[in-house]
Amino acid sequence: MMSSFIPGLELSRTFYDQAVRPIVAGVTHSAALIGAGSEVLAFDTERSTDADWGPRVVLFVPPERTERVRDALSQGLPEVFCGYRTGLGEPQGHRVQVVQAAPWFTERLGFDPLRGVGVLDWLSTPWQRLAEVTGGEVFHDGLDVLEPVRAALRWYPPDLERYVLAGQWRRLARQEAFPGRCGEVGDELGSALVTADLARDLMCLLLLTRRRYPPYAKWLGSAFARLPGTAEAAEELAAALSAGVRAGGWRERNRALGAVYRRAAALHDRMGRAAPPQRAAPPQEGLREHHRRPLPLLQAGRFADDLQRAITDDRVRSLPHVGSIDQFAHSSDLLCDPRRCRAATRAVLDL
């Protein structure tokens, strides 16, 4: 009989402490639950247990000890732990992944962060992969490889942060007029579709502004609900975005989006990452008409300009204004392939 649901991080921590660590006690190693899996970002629920879910550990060992450790685990691990099968004896093997650090990071990210992180590395790595490597939990770091890498990848260097934030503001600037423009010509479906796109981009922007890597679509709403700050503020933002997506008319959509625009603008100014704004009035004082049309907008490009002017690294300043891989490519097949992500980013950004 399976036990009641235990969150994956807790289950895997206990699995390492009680079942894995005693077997590898004589081997210098590092152990963690990082990488793929809803439990790594603490989004797992009881529903997660019906698909390849259970106690897991990524075990980093020196190359010369790999086979010996695998053999020891195959002989010593229990078949069942806390009511969940460990996979011992099954074709796919047990749930302890025995790896070396450099190849594992290269497979997940497309580069080895133990050798440093460059501009191409940062901008070609999807937010989901950065979240997977910096999230989860390190159970033990005897090799001293996990904590340094996680610290290095915790967040973008300042100028690259400004570049990525500018890219997200520009995504908003390209479409912010469209919900109203579609509505004016009677295209309510088109207006609703663009509003949904803008809601997604606003969610990503607010997470990025709070220095959180946005996860992929399935967990974006869950991550947004945990937006740093007060619970009340997160609920208000979520309610406004939900109202915009559910609205029956374009004027209501514009009003809901406008409320979130103003909050995003105020947060942008408060965080102080941009150059002093060259604007006639602070953005939170109100929206502006688009050209001479009665469509009040934030004119999001102004914020991208503020950020761009604050970049001091000439190499980052000279990059095309398209942002990171998540901001110019949405194909899941591409974003799940680090080699292709690097090739696409190198081509688009002339790196």
C-alpha positions as CSV (number, residue, x, y, z in Angstrom):
1,M,0.0,0.0,0.0
2,M,1.3,3.5,-0.9
3,S,1.6,6.0,1.9
4,S,-0.3,9.3,1.8
5,F,1.2,11.9,-0.5
6,I,4.6,13.3,0.5
7,P,6.0,16.2,-1.6
8,G,8.8,15.1,-3.8
9,L,11.5,17.2,-2.3
10,E,10.7,15.9,1.2
11,L,10.5,12.3,-0.1
12,S,13.7,12.5,-2.0
13,R,15.6,14.1,0.9
14,T,14.5,11.3,3.2
15,F,15.4,8.7,0.5
16,Y,18.9,10.1,0.3
17,D,19.4,10.3,4.0
18,Q,18.0,6.9,4.8
19,A,18.7,4.7,1.8
20,V,21.3,6.3,-0.5
21,R,23.8,8.0,1.8
22,P,24.6,4.9,3.9
23,I,25.6,3.0,0.7
24,V,27.9,5.7,-0.6
25,A,29.3,6.9,2.7
26,G,32.8,6.0,1.8
27,V,32.7,7.9,-1.6
28,T,33.2,11.7,-2.0
29,H,30.0,12.7,-3.7
30,S,27.4,15.4,-4.1
31,A,23.7,14.7,-4.1
32,A,20.6,16.8,-5.0
33,L,17.2,16.8,-6.5
34,I,17.6,19.2,-9.4
35,G,16.8,19.1,-13.1
36,A,13.5,18.0,-14.6
37,G,10.4,17.2,-12.7
38,S,7.5,19.1,-11.1
39,E,8.8,18.2,-7.7
40,V,12.1,20.2,-8.3
41,L,10.1,23.4,-8.3
42,A,7.7,22.2,-5.7
43,F,4.7,22.1,-8.1
44,D,4.0,18.4,-7.6
45,T,0.7,17.2,-6.2
46,E,-0.8,13.8,-5.6
47,R,-1.7,13.8,-9.3
48,S,2.0,13.8,-10.1
49,T,2.4,10.3,-8.7
50,D,0.7,8.6,-11.6
51,A,3.5,9.3,-14.1
52,D,7.1,8.3,-13.4
53,W,7.2,9.9,-10.0
54,G,8.8,8.7,-6.8
55,P,11.9,9.2,-4.6
56,R,14.8,10.4,-6.7
57,V,18.4,11.6,-6.3
58,V,20.9,12.9,-8.7
59,L,24.2,11.6,-7.4
60,F,27.5,13.3,-8.6
61,V,30.6,11.2,-8.2
62,P,34.2,11.2,-9.6
63,P,34.4,9.4,-13.0
64,E,36.5,6.6,-11.7
65,R,33.9,5.7,-9.0
66,T,30.8,5.6,-11.3
67,E,30.5,1.9,-12.0
68,R,31.4,0.9,-8.5
69,V,28.7,3.2,-7.0
70,R,26.1,2.0,-9.5
71,D,26.8,-1.6,-8.6
72,A,26.6,-0.8,-4.8
73,L,23.3,1.0,-5.2
74,S,21.9,-1.9,-7.3
75,Q,22.7,-4.3,-4.6
76,G,21.8,-2.1,-1.6
77,L,18.8,0.0,-2.4
78,P,15.3,-1.3,-1.2
79,E,12.8,-2.1,-3.9
80,V,10.2,0.1,-2.1
81,F,10.7,3.2,-0.1
82,C,7.9,5.0,1.8
83,G,5.4,3.1,-0.3
84,Y,6.9,4.0,-3.7
85,R,8.9,1.7,-5.9
86,T,12.5,2.7,-6.4
87,G,12.7,1.0,-9.8
88,L,15.2,-1.5,-8.6
89,G,15.3,-4.5,-11.0
90,E,13.2,-2.7,-13.6
91,P,14.5,-2.1,-17.2
92,Q,15.1,1.6,-16.6
93,G,17.1,1.0,-13.5
94,H,16.8,2.6,-10.0
95,R,15.9,6.2,-9.2
96,V,19.4,7.3,-8.3
97,Q,21.0,8.9,-11.3
98,V,24.8,8.5,-11.0
99,V,26.6,11.2,-13.0
100,Q,29.6,13.4,-13.4
101,A,29.1,17.1,-12.9
102,A,30.5,18.6,-16.1
103,P,28.7,16.2,-18.5
104,W,25.4,16.5,-16.6
105,F,25.4,20.3,-16.6
106,T,26.4,20.4,-20.3
107,E,23.5,18.1,-21.2
108,R,21.0,20.2,-19.2
109,L,22.3,23.7,-20.1
110,G,24.4,23.3,-23.2
111,F,27.6,24.4,-21.4
112,D,29.6,23.6,-18.4
113,P,29.1,26.4,-15.8
114,L,32.1,25.1,-13.8
115,R,34.2,26.7,-16.5
116,G,32.4,30.1,-16.3
117,V,29.2,31.6,-17.7
118,G,29.4,33.9,-20.8
119,V,26.9,36.0,-22.7
120,L,26.0,33.2,-25.1
121,D,25.5,30.8,-22.1
122,W,23.1,33.2,-20.3
123,L,21.0,34.2,-23.3
124,S,20.7,30.7,-24.9
125,T,19.6,28.9,-21.8
126,P,15.8,28.8,-21.3
127,W,14.4,30.1,-18.1
128,Q,12.9,26.7,-17.3
129,R,16.4,25.1,-17.4
130,L,17.9,27.8,-15.2
131,A,15.0,27.3,-12.8
132,E,15.6,23.6,-12.7
133,V,19.3,23.9,-11.9
134,T,18.9,26.6,-9.3
135,G,15.7,25.2,-7.8
136,G,15.2,21.9,-6.0
137,E,17.6,21.1,-3.1
138,V,21.2,20.1,-2.5
139,F,21.3,17.3,0.0
140,H,25.1,17.1,0.2
141,D,28.0,18.7,-1.7
142,G,31.1,16.8,-0.9
143,L,32.6,17.5,-4.3
144,D,32.0,21.3,-3.9
145,V,30.4,21.6,-7.4
146,L,26.7,22.1,-6.8
147,E,26.6,25.1,-4.6
148,P,29.1,27.2,-6.6
149,V,27.2,26.5,-9.8
150,R,23.9,27.3,-8.3
151,A,25.2,30.5,-6.8
152,A,26.7,31.5,-10.2
153,L,23.4,30.8,-12.0
154,R,21.1,32.2,-9.4
155,W,20.5,35.4,-11.5
156,Y,21.7,37.3,-14.4
157,P,24.7,39.7,-14.1
158,P,23.4,43.3,-13.9
159,D,23.8,44.4,-17.5
160,L,22.4,41.1,-18.8
161,E,19.5,41.5,-16.4
162,R,18.8,44.9,-17.9
163,Y,19.0,43.5,-21.4
164,V,16.6,40.7,-20.6
165,L,14.1,43.0,-18.8
166,A,14.3,45.4,-21.8
167,G,13.5,42.5,-24.1
168,Q,10.4,41.7,-22.1
169,W,9.2,45.3,-22.1
170,R,9.7,45.4,-25.8
171,R,7.5,42.3,-26.2
172,L,4.7,44.2,-24.5
173,A,5.3,47.4,-26.5
174,R,4.9,45.4,-29.8
175,Q,1.3,44.3,-28.9
176,E,-0.1,46.6,-26.2
177,A,-2.3,48.5,-28.7
178,F,-3.7,45.5,-30.4
179,P,-6.5,44.4,-28.0
180,G,-8.2,47.8,-28.5
181,R,-7.4,48.0,-32.2
182,C,-8.9,44.5,-32.8
183,G,-11.9,45.5,-30.8
184,E,-12.5,48.7,-32.7
185,V,-12.9,46.7,-35.9
186,G,-15.2,44.2,-34.3
187,D,-12.7,41.4,-33.9
188,E,-13.4,40.4,-30.3
189,L,-11.7,37.0,-30.8
190,G,-8.5,38.6,-32.0
191,S,-8.7,41.0,-29.1
192,A,-9.0,38.2,-26.6
193,L,-6.2,36.2,-28.1
194,V,-3.8,39.2,-28.0
195,T,-4.9,39.9,-24.4
196,A,-4.0,36.4,-23.4
197,D,-0.5,36.9,-25.0
198,L,0.0,40.1,-23.2
199,A,-1.2,38.6,-19.9
200,R,1.5,35.9,-20.3
201,D,4.2,38.5,-21.1
202,L,3.2,40.6,-18.1
203,M,3.4,37.5,-15.8
204,C,6.9,36.8,-17.1
205,L,7.9,40.5,-16.7
206,L,6.8,40.7,-13.1
207,L,8.6,37.4,-12.3
208,L,11.7,38.6,-14.0
209,T,11.5,42.0,-12.2
210,R,11.4,40.1,-8.9
211,R,14.4,38.0,-10.0
212,R,12.5,34.8,-10.6
213,Y,13.0,32.6,-13.7
214,P,9.5,32.1,-15.3
215,P,8.8,28.3,-15.7
216,Y,7.2,26.9,-18.8
217,A,3.5,27.2,-19.5
218,K,2.1,24.5,-17.3
219,W,3.6,26.1,-14.2
220,L,3.6,29.8,-15.1
221,G,0.4,30.5,-13.2
222,S,1.5,28.6,-10.2
223,A,4.8,30.5,-10.1
224,F,3.0,33.8,-10.5
225,A,0.8,33.0,-7.5
226,R,4.0,32.8,-5.5
227,L,5.3,36.2,-6.7
228,P,7.5,37.7,-4.1
229,G,5.9,40.5,-2.1
230,T,2.7,40.5,-0.2
231,A,0.1,37.8,-0.8
232,E,-2.5,40.5,-1.3
233,A,-0.6,42.2,-4.1
234,A,-0.1,38.9,-5.9
235,E,-3.8,38.1,-5.6
236,E,-4.7,41.5,-7.0
237,L,-2.5,41.2,-10.0
238,A,-3.7,37.7,-10.7
239,A,-7.3,38.9,-10.4
240,A,-6.7,41.8,-12.8
241,L,-5.0,39.5,-15.4
242,S,-7.8,36.9,-15.0
243,A,-10.4,39.7,-15.5
244,G,-8.6,40.7,-18.7
245,V,-8.5,37.2,-20.1
246,R,-12.2,36.5,-19.2
247,A,-13.6,39.8,-20.3
248,G,-16.4,39.9,-22.8
249,G,-15.3,43.1,-24.5
250,W,-12.2,44.9,-25.5
251,R,-12.8,48.0,-23.3
252,E,-13.0,45.8,-20.2
253,R,-9.8,44.0,-21.4
254,N,-8.0,47.3,-21.8
255,R,-9.0,48.4,-18.3
256,A,-7.8,45.2,-16.7
257,L,-4.5,45.2,-18.5
258,G,-4.0,48.9,-17.7
259,A,-4.2,48.1,-13.9
260,V,-1.4,45.6,-14.3
261,Y,0.6,47.9,-16.6
262,R,0.6,50.6,-13.9
263,R,1.7,48.1,-11.2
264,A,4.5,46.8,-13.4
265,A,5.7,50.3,-14.2
266,A,5.7,51.3,-10.5
267,L,7.7,48.1,-9.6
268,H,10.1,48.9,-12.4
269,D,10.8,52.3,-11.1
270,R,11.0,51.1,-7.5
271,M,13.6,48.4,-8.2
272,G,16.0,51.0,-9.6
273,R,17.7,48.9,-12.3
274,A,17.3,51.4,-15.1
275,A,18.8,54.7,-16.0
276,P,17.0,57.8,-14.7
277,P,13.8,58.0,-16.8
278,Q,13.6,60.6,-19.5
279,R,9.9,61.0,-19.4
280,A,7.5,63.9,-19.1
281,A,5.7,62.2,-16.1
282,P,6.1,59.1,-14.0
283,P,4.2,56.2,-15.7
284,Q,2.2,55.3,-12.7
285,E,0.4,58.6,-12.9
286,G,-1.7,57.3,-15.8
287,L,-1.7,55.7,-19.2
288,R,-1.3,57.7,-22.4
289,E,-3.2,57.8,-25.7
290,H,-1.8,55.9,-28.6
291,H,-1.1,58.5,-31.3
292,R,-4.4,60.3,-31.4
293,R,-6.6,57.3,-30.9
294,P,-8.7,56.9,-27.7
295,L,-6.7,53.8,-26.6
296,P,-4.8,54.6,-23.4
297,L,-1.6,52.7,-23.3
298,L,1.5,52.5,-21.1
299,Q,3.9,52.9,-24.1
300,A,6.1,50.1,-22.7
301,G,9.0,50.9,-25.0
302,R,10.0,53.7,-22.7
303,F,10.9,51.3,-20.0
304,A,13.0,49.2,-22.4
305,D,14.8,52.5,-23.4
306,D,15.5,53.3,-19.7
307,L,17.1,49.9,-19.2
308,Q,19.1,50.0,-22.4
309,R,20.6,53.3,-21.5
310,A,21.8,51.9,-18.1
311,I,23.8,49.1,-19.8
312,T,27.5,49.9,-19.4
313,D,29.0,46.7,-21.0
314,D,29.6,47.6,-24.7
315,R,29.2,44.0,-25.8
316,V,25.8,43.7,-24.2
317,R,24.8,47.2,-25.3
318,S,25.5,46.3,-28.9
319,L,23.3,43.2,-28.9
320,P,20.2,43.2,-31.2
321,H,17.1,44.2,-29.2
322,V,15.5,40.7,-29.3
323,G,16.3,39.4,-25.8
324,S,17.1,35.9,-24.7
325,I,16.0,32.6,-26.2
326,D,12.6,32.6,-24.4
327,Q,11.8,36.0,-25.8
328,F,12.4,35.3,-29.5
329,A,11.5,31.5,-29.7
330,H,8.5,29.7,-28.4
331,S,9.0,26.2,-30.0
332,S,9.0,23.6,-27.2
333,D,11.1,21.3,-29.4
334,L,13.7,24.0,-29.7
335,L,13.7,25.1,-26.0
336,C,14.2,21.4,-24.9
337,D,17.3,21.1,-27.0
338,P,20.3,23.0,-25.6
339,R,22.4,22.5,-28.7
340,R,19.8,24.0,-31.0
341,C,19.1,26.8,-28.4
342,R,22.8,27.8,-28.6
343,A,22.8,27.7,-32.4
344,A,19.7,29.8,-32.7
345,T,20.9,32.4,-30.2
346,R,24.3,32.6,-31.8
347,A,22.6,33.2,-35.2
348,V,20.0,35.7,-34.0
349,L,22.4,37.7,-31.8
350,D,25.4,37.5,-34.0
351,L,27.5,36.0,-31.2
